[in-house]
């Protein structure tokens, strides 16, 4: 176990050729989002480079980019640390997420066809199975996939692009509460799918609004207990 908290061999070596700088950035960002690298954790360039099988230079460039985007804090004379989100940051992001997804649910109820509804059922079943298996990473991935597909069914390209801008941070905030939300989250997803299938735009909006608010409340409740 290295001081980064990652076990030897837990991070696959990056394959070459390819845009190495971008791939190192994506690898580190995914480790942060999934909380394999936890908020406040010290990031040592040499150790990260060793995990990823690259030199320090692309790691340094990736950390600088992650700092610019707010994922990493570069502290003079101390080094790089995973950013620790404040309650205000989390709240602002989750409020915006609720607004975007409530509108997406409304539009999806108007636009979804039989194939779209079938796909929603499949995604929900995947999430339910992940909950039963107590596989948090799979739950988070399934949750993100279902919400992204509702966005796709909405049929609004601008709304989808805005959602993509916040999706990774939503995953970051959702990961620590995924187990707490548990089966209830997927019961709410089933209610949403039914409203969309019934073409009840008002109900779909209402269910999505309540669903995102529950996640927001769970995040803040967890923070209060820490």
N, C-alpha and C positions, 0 to 999 in steps of 0.2 A: 504494500500500500504506500503510495507516494503522498507527499504533503498536500497535493491537490485534492486528495480524497478519492481518487480514481484508482482502482486496482489495476495492476499490470495486466495488459491484454484485454481490458474491458473496452478500449477504444480501438477500432480497426485502423490499420495504417491506411493512409490515403494513397490511392493508386495514381500513377502518372501514366501518360502525360495528361495535361488539362490545366485549367486556370487555377493553379495551386493556391494563390492568395484567396480566391473566392471560396475554394473548397475548405480551406482552413477556417475561414470566417464562418461558413455554414456549419461546420463540425462543432466549433466552439459555441456558436449560438444555440445549436440544438442541445448541447450539454447544459447550457444555462437554462433554457426553457423547460427542460425535463427535470431540472434541479439536481442533476448528477453533480453539477457545480452549484453549490448553494449560495444564496444571497450572503454577502459579506466575506465569502471565501477568498483567500489570497491566491492569485494566479501567478505561478512561477513560469517564466518563459521557457527555461530549459526543460522543465518537467513536461510541460504541455507539448513542446517540440518532440520530446522523446516518445510520448504517448502516440502522437500523430505520425511519427516517422519522417519529420521534416526538419529543416534548419530553423533557427530562431527568427530569421528575418520575416517569413510569412506570418509567424505567430505574432511578432511585434506589430506588423501592419494590421492584422486582424484585430488585435486588442485596441489599437488606435481607432479603428472604424467602430468597434463596439462601444468605445468610450463616447464617440461622437453621437451615436444613436441612443445612448443612455443605458446600455446593458452592463457596462463596465465603468468603474471609477479609477482613473489614474491619479495616484496621490504622489506628490513630490517626495523623493527620498524614501518612499515606502513601496511603491510598485503598483500593480494592478489588482483590483478587487472586484468581485461580482457586485453589481449595484444592489443595494437594499432599498426596495420601493417603500415610499412612505404611504401612510393611509390615504392621504390626499391624492397621490398619484394613482393608486389603485382605484379609488372611488371615481375619479374623473374618467379613467379608461373604461370602467365597467358601466358607467352611466351612458357613455357614447355607444358602447356595444349594445346596450339595451335599446337605444333609439334606433340604431341601424337594423337590428334583428327583429324588432317589433314591426317595422315597416316591411321587411323582407317576408315575414310570416303573412302579413296582409296580402301582399302581391302573390305569394305562392298559392294562397287559397284561390285566387282568381285564375292562376295560370297552370297549375299542376295537372298533368294528364295521368293516365293509368300507369304508364311506365315510371313516371316520377314517383307516384305513390308506392309502387312496388319497390323501388329503390330505397325510399325512406323506411319502409318496413324492414328491408334487409339491413340497413345501417343501424336501425334501432335494435334489431335482434343481435347484431354483433356487439353492441354496447351492453345489452343485458347479459350476454354470455360472459363478457369481460368482468362485469360486476360479480357474477356468480363465481368466477375463477379468482376473484380478488386480485386482478391484474391491473394495477393503477395506470401503468403506461398505456395499456390497451384501452382502458376506459377513457383516458384523456384523448387518445387518438380517435376513438370512435365518436366521442362527443364533438370534436372539432370537425370530423367528416360529415356528421349529420347536419350541424349548423351551416357548414359550407354548402351543403347540397340544398338546404332551404334557400340560401342566398342565390344559388344557381337557378332554382325554380322560380324565383322572383322575376327573373328576366330583365333586371336593370343593371347594365354594365357599370354605371357609375357607383351604384350602391355596392356592387360586388367588389370593386376596386377599393373603396373606402373600407370595406370589411376586411380585406386582405391586409391593409395597413395596421389593423389592430389585432388581427387573429393571433399572432405569435405571443403578444403580451397577454391576451386572454388565456391562452394555454398556460402561460407562466403563472398567472394568478389562480387558474383552475386546478392545477396539479396538486397543491397542498390540501384542497378541499374535496377532491374527487371521491375519496373513500367516505368522507363525512356525508356527502350528498347521496352516495350509494344508489339504492334502488329507486328512491323517490325521484331523482332526476330523470330516470328513464320512464317512470310512470307519467311524469309531466311531458316527456317527449311523445309518448303514446297519445296523450290528450291533444297535443299539437297536431300530430299526424291525422287524427280523427277530424279535427276542425278543418284542416286543409282538404281532406277527402270530402267533407261535407260542403266544401266551397263557402264556408262561413268565415268571411274575412274578419269580421268583428271579433268572433270568438278566437280565431287564430292569433290575432293581435293581443287579445287579453291574456291568452295562455302564455304566449312568448314573453310578454311583459312581466307576468308573475314569475315565470321560470327564471329569467335573467336576474330578477330582483332577489330571488332565493339564493342564487349563486353569490351575488354581491353581499347579501347579509351573512352568508356562511363564511365568506372570506374575512369580513370584519369581525365576526364572532371568534374565529380562530385567532386573529391577531390580538384580540382582547385577552385571550387565554394564555398567549405566549409570554 
